[in-house]
């Protein structure tokens, strides 16, 4: 495939070489090389491959640390763990600047996707051996994708380069178009065309569909409604489109979050549109869903534990803020979602006899009246013996709201390590002594290495412990999100009753047994803050939080209230990211930087 480099938009590859990525029986993308784009795209087979290649950038946009750093760092729900970089996106300090590589990477992939879409749309009329009915659907697909990529760009950077023409050859000029124009002349017309011409379902799972386009356009109108160039009618349009998605098709909420995030149940009635990853993909190309890496606590060096596939490879990148933990502590009384999506117990898998092997009974356990597996009291004769065996509980996270059940004495009466939030709950009389033989290595408390681990993205199908690329699909659009977006649109259209009804649909599914009535909210309870609270609970860590807060104008307020690391530094201009320095340097005469950077 002919490669065309641009020096302006930083669309580094104009007609990108097709990836050697595969989704098994779903959407296939093949490596095509040694042919010219002009000749290959003129035939139906080549054009089909070009359409498939337009999807390939989605995997790069959503799969890795970059995607999460740009979407959940620096919010009220997540802060940084011990390891990794890009912490400036959480702290809003001078490490958040135009030279950070994840900015130019995301910018590049988005513009590569746009240019690939432009190439298809510019060339499809010249394909003689493709039926017109097929052409219409393929045009609609790439129009959907082009709109999707531009929507990500304007939400992240505001005013950006805009073109609907294919980039051919090197360019050194770029425009900075008002996002109002990009909405009006690009995103919305593309999605209207997609809605009019996409089928309700596609033979290849993962292709764009009519309900996916309606969902996206509803999200687009909702987002534009908050902008200075938006209108109240944007919220009306958003509600109508999201109502189509909710009411006109066969989508239905899965019974529980536990079932929703079961990797064997990914093709389910709640998913409107997803990006596919597969075991074939991760073994052959290495482009896989890496979300399983980033939310894990450091279990693998704790007493009785070693790293394994089932518990994940803990990169310790993102952890819940204290605020999010407090929110869960309140909601968890009636809400099942914490139980279903966070990890509570780690079972010992360590047969070693040295190092971090299974811990031993010590004098402190005798003094505190600890009990063995058979329920008998630990005595002096047990000192030096293993506290538990392989397969028994080694680590236990009671989780938000449960610390009061695990004060110092309670922690020292059980065989396993109990990890809680606050040292304040631990009696001063039980703090460490100078005698290491007396005081055990536990108890532990939340910190940048030990924290509640979200388990939505765990991937037990990985072929080896160290393997990073995962095969779990990424749910970009699901029905619960549609209900909450419609609730937001209804609220902004002064329909608090309708908004409460939508929120209650989601909360009914989330209720613990016997707690449905307790989970319902009233019309008078509906505020924008209440809607954002529900989105935090339902869509925890799903790459939407930064966009939610930026869209609604709540980002600065929430970070100052709930994210101590970002609070001292965040300013109003942080609702947009800095333009990548590579874009500025490669544009003739420079490229305007966003305010504040």
N, C-alpha and C positions, 0 to 999 in steps of 0.2 A: 504494500500500500504506500502510495506517495505521501511523504511527510512534509507538511508545510508549517514553517515556524513564523510566529508573529512576535515583534518586539514591542507591541503596544499593550493590548489587552492582557498580555501574559497568557493568552490562549496558546500555550507552548506548542500544541499540536493541533493544527487546523482540522485536518481529517485524520483523526486518531487511528493508529493501528489497532485492529480489533484484538481484544484481550483473549487469552486462552482460558476463558472462564466458562463454566458450565453449570447449569442448574438441573442436571439429570433430565427429568421429563418435563421440565418447566420451560423457562425461556433460555434458549441456547445462544451463546455468543462464540464464534469461532475465530481463530487466528487466520487472517487473510493477508498474504504478503506476496511480493513479487509482481503486483499488478498495479496499474494506475487507477486512481480514484475515478477519473473521468470515464475510462473504459469500463471498469467494473461496476460502477454505479448505474450504468446505462442498461443493465440487464436486471431482470426480476430477482435473481438469486443474489446479486450484489447489493441491490437496494434493500432486500430483506436483512442482509447482514448489517447494512448501515443503520437500519432502524434498531436492530438488536444492540448494536454498539452504543447507540444513544442512551440505552438503559445502563450501560456498564459503569458509568461514573457515579451512579447512586451508591454502589457498594463502597466506593472510596469516601464518599461524603458522610456516610453513616457508620462505618465499620470500626473506627479506631479511636485512640485517645484524643486526637484532634477534635473529632466530632463532639465528644462529651465535654472537653474543655471549653468549647465555644458555646455550649448549650446549657450546662448546669453549673459550671464554676461561677463564682461571683453572684450567687443568688441567696435567697433565704433558706433554701432546702439543703444545699451541699457546700462543703468547704473542702480544703485539701487534706489528704492523708500525708504520710511521712515521705513517700517517694515520688519520683517523677518531676517533670518540669512544668512550665506554663502556669506556675502559681500566681504570676502577675495578673492573670485573668480572674483570679479569686480575690486578690488584694487590691486591684486597681492601682498599682504603683507603677514605677518607671519600667518595670519588666513587661508591662503591657504597652508595646510600641510597634511601630510599623515594620520592624525588622524581624519579628518573630516568625519562624518558618511556617507554623500552622496556618497563618493568615494567607500567605501566598499560595500554600498548597490548596486550601479550600477554594480560594479565588480561582486558581488555575483549573481545578476539576470542574467547577461550575461553568466557567467559560468554555472549557473543552466540550462539555455537554451541550451548551448552547450552540456552539459552532457546528457540532455534529448534527444537531437538529436542523440548523440552517442549511447544511449541505444536503440533507435529505429533502427538505422542502423546496430547495432551489433546483433539484435535479429530478424529482419524481415524475414530473410531466414528460420528461424525455424517455421514460422507460416504456418501451413498446410492448414487451411481452408480459405485462402485468395487467390483470383485469381492473377496470375502473373501480369496481366495488372494493377491491382490495386496496387500491391506492387511497381511497377516501379514508379507510380505517387507519392505514399507516400514517397518513397526514395527521389524522386526529391524535394518534399516539404521540408523535414527536412534537405536535403543538402542545399537548399536555405536558410533556417533559420540558420543553423550552420554558413554558410558564412556571413550572415547578422550580427550575433552576433560577430564573429571574426573581421569583418570589423569595427564595432563600437569600439572594444577593441583596435585594432592597431592604429586607428586614435586618440584615447584618450590617450593611454599609450605607444605606440610604441612597443618595444619588450615585449612580454608577454608569459605566459605559453601556450603551444600548445600540444594538444593531440587529436587524432581522435578515441580514445578508451574510452569506458564507465568506469567511476570510480565506483568501487564496494568495499565498506568497507572504513575504515579510511586509509588515506595516509598522510605522513609527508614530502614528497619530491615534489619538483616542479622545472620545468625548466624555463629558460627565453630565448625563441627562437627568433631569429632575425625576424623582421617583413617581411623581404624579403622572408624568408622561409615560413612564414604563408600565404603570398600572393600566392607563387608558388605551395605549396604543400597542401594548404587547401582551401582558399577562391576561387581562380580561378578554380581549378578542380571541386569543389562543384557546382559552378555556371554554368560551362560548362555542367555538367551532368543535372542540373536543366533545362537549356535551351533546351537540347536535348529531355527531357522526360516530361516536364510539358505541359499541354494543354493551349490553348490560353485563355480559360475561364474555370471557375470551377462552379459546381452546388451550392456550398456554397460560398457566397460572403465573401471575406476576406482570402481565401486560396491563396497560391502562384500560380502565373501563368507564362507562358513563357515571356510575355512582362515585367512583374515585374522583372524576373530574368535577362532579357536583360538590363533593366534600371540599375539594381544594378551592373551588371558586367561592364557596361559602366562607371558608377561612380567609380568603383574600378580601372579600367585602367586609368581613368583620374587622380585619386589621386596618383596612383603609378608613373605616368609619371613625377611628380614633385620630386620624391624621388631620392636619389643618386643611387639607384639600379634600377631605372626606365629607360626606353628607349623612344626615339621619337615615336617608333611604338605603344607605349601605347596610345598615343593621336589618332593615326589612328584607332586602335581597338575601342577606346571609341566612336569616331564619327560613326563608322559603326554600333555599337550596338544601340546607341541612335537614329540613323537614322531608324533602324528597328522599334523601339518603335513608332517613329513619323509617319512613312510612311506605315507600314505594317498592321496596325490595325484600329479600328474604333474610336480611341480617338479623341476628338475635344475640343478646348477651349470653355468654357462657355462664354456667351455673355459679362458678366461683373463680377467683384469681388463681387458685391452685391448679384448676383445670386449664385456665387460659394460658398459663406459663409452662404447662407440661410440654416438653419438646416433642413428644409423640402425638400432640394434638394441635399442631400449628395450623393445619388447614381446617379452621373452625369457622363457625357462623358469625363470629364477632369481627373478624378481620376484613376490612374493606379493601385495603391494598398493602402489600408487604414487599420488602426486598428480600430476594432469596439468596441463601447461602447453602452449600451442600458439602457432604463429605468428599465428593469427587473434586469439588472446587478447592477445598482447603488442602487436599493432598497434592494437587497438580499445579496450582498457581499461587497458593499462599494468601490469596485475597479472601479473608473470611471475617466473620463477625467476631470482634475481639472484646465485646462488652463484658464477657465473663471475667476478664482480667482485672478490671479497674476498681471494683467495689468490695474486694475481699479484704478481710482483716488478717492479721499476721498469726494465723492459727498454727502454721507449720513449724514453728520453733517453740511452741508451748509444750508443757509437760504431757507426755503421752501421745504426742502428735508428730507426724511427718507429712510432707506434702503428698497428695494423691490427686487423681483425676476428678474424683467425685466432689471433693471440697474446693477444687480450683487452684489456680496459680495466683496468689494474692499480690497484685502490684501495688495496692494501698494508695491509689490515686485520689479517690473521692470518698468522703464519709459524710454522714448526716450532720447538719449543724445542730447545736444544742436546741435551737428553736424547733427544728423538725422533730427532734426526739421528744420535746415537750408537747408538740402537737399530737404525735402518735400516742403519748401517754394519756392525753385526754380522750382521744377518739377511740383508742383501743378497747375501752370498756365495752363498747357495743359493736365495734368495727372489726371484721375478720381479716381485713387486708394486710395488717401487719403480720399476723400469724401465717398468712398464705405466701407472703413475699419476702420475708426476712428469715435468716437462718438462726436457729436457737441453740441447737445441740451439735457438738462435734464428738464423734465416737472414736475412741482410741484406736489407732492403726499402727502403733509403734512397738515393734518387738525387740528393740535394742535394749541392751543392758547398761549402757553408759550414756553420757551426754544428756540429751533432752528426753531420755527414756521415761517410762512410767514413774511417777513420783512415789515417794515413800512416806510412811507414817512417821511423824515426829512428835516430840514431847508436847508441843502446842496442841496437837489433836487429842492427846490424852487429857490435857488440862481442860479442854473445851467440851469434852464428852462426845467426840466424833463417833460415828457408827460405821461398822463394816458392812459389806454386801448382805450378810445374813441378818443384819439388824442388831448385832451385838455391839457392846461398847468397846472402843479401842482401849487397850491396856498397854502397860510398859512392855509387855512381851511382844507386842506388835510393832514396836518402833523398828524402823529399818526394813519393814516388809512393804510390798507393793500395795498401794491404796486401791488400785483397780486393775483389771486385765484388759487385753486387747478386745475390742468390741463393746466395752462399757463406756459410759459417758466420761469424757475427759474434760471438755469445756462446756460451760452453760452460760448463755446470755439470757437472763430473765427478760430483758428488754424494757422499753419505756414504761414508766409507771410502776415498776415492780421492785425498785431498789429498797423500799421500806421492808420488804420481806427478806432482805439479805443484808442485814447489818453484820458487824464483825463476827459475832458469835455464830450466827447462822452459816456464814461462809466456811467456818472452820469445823463445822460438824458434819460436813459431807465429804465424800471421797474425791470429788472432782473439783476443778477450778471454776469459780463463779466470777463473772466479769460484769460489773455494774458501772453506772455513770459517775457517781460522786464519791470522792473520798470523805466528804463531810458526813456520810452515813456510817462511817467506820469509827467505832469508839477510840478515843485517843489512847486509852489504856491498852489497846490491841495493836498499836502501830509498831513497826519493827524494833526489835531489840538488837543489841550488838552481837548476840549469839546466833550465828547462822544455823547451828544445829537445832535451835529452838524454833525460830521463825521460818515458815515455809516460803517458797518463792512466790506464792500467791497470798492474798487476793490481788486481783488486777482491777484497774479502772479504765474507763474510756480515755483514749489518747489518740495520737495520730497513727498508731499502729494497731490498736485494739478498739474496735467500734462495731456497732451493729452492721451486719453484712446483708446487703440486699441480694436475694438469690434468684431474682427473675431471669437473669441472663446466664446462669450456670449452664455449662455445656459438657455433659458426661460422655459425649460421643467423640471427643478429641482422641486422636490415636496414641498420644503419649503425654506424660506429665508436663513436659516443657513446651508442648505445642501451643502456639499462640492463636492461630487462626481457627475460629469455630464455625460450626455449620448451622447455628440457630438462625431462623429468619428474623428480620427486623420489622416489627409492626409499625408502619408509618401512619396508617389510618385505621382506627377501630371504632366500633359503634359507641362505646362509652364516651370517647372523645367527642363524637358527633353530638351526643346529648349535652355535654357540658359546653361545647361551643354554641349550640343553639340556646342553652340557658343564658349565656352571656349576651347573645344577640337579642333575646327577648327582654332581658333586663334593660339593655340600652334602648329598647323600643318601649319602655315603660310597661312591660308585661311581667310583673314580679310573680304573679300566680303561675304563669306558664314556665317561668324560670325555675320556680320551686318544684314544679311537677317534673321537669327534666332532671334536676339534681336528685330528686327522690327516687327516680328510676335507678340511677347509679347507686345510690345509697341502699336501696332495697337489696340489690345484688350483694352489696358489701356487708350486710348485717350478719352478726352472729346468730345462731339459732335462738329463736324467741325474742330477738331484739329489733325486729323490723320496725315496730312502732316507735321505739326509742331513736331510731336512725332518721326519722322523717323530720324535715324542716318545714316551717310555716312560711307563708307568703311574706310576712313581715320580717323574716330573718334574712331575706335575700338582699345582699349588697355585693358590690364588686369584690370586696375582700372575702366574702363568704364563698363566692364562685372560685376565686383563686385558691382558697383553702381546699376546696374539693378537688380542684385540678392537681394540687400538690399531692394529695392522698392517692388519687386514682392513677395519676401518670408519673408517679415517683421514679425519677432517674431516666425517663423515656425521651430525653433530648428535646424537651419543650419548655422548660421552666424559664430560661433566660428570655426566650422569645415571648412567653406569656407576660412577663413583667415589663419588658420593653414595649410591647404592644399596648398595654393598658396604662402606661405611664407610671407604673408602680415600682420600677426597678430601683431608683435612687432611694425612695422611701423605705422599701423593704430591706435593702442592704444596710442602710444606716440603722435600722431597728434590729435586724436579726443576724447580721454577718459581721462580727467584730473585726475580722481581719480586713474586710473591704470597707467598712464604715468610715474610717478616717480619710479615705482617699477618693471615694467615688464622687463624681460630679455629673451634672446634667448631660454633658456631651458623651458620656459613656454609654448612652443608649445606642450608639453606633460604634463599630470597630474602626481602627485606623486602616486607611488604604495601604496595602502592602508596598513596602519601599521598592520592591522589584518593579512594580507597575510604574511608580513615579520615575525610576531611573531609566526605564526602557521606552518612555514616551517622549517624543520630540517636544522640547520646551517644558518638560515636566508634566506632572498630573496633579491636580489640586488635592491636597490632603484634607481629611475631615477635620472639623473644628476640634480644637483642644489637643491635637496630637502633634 
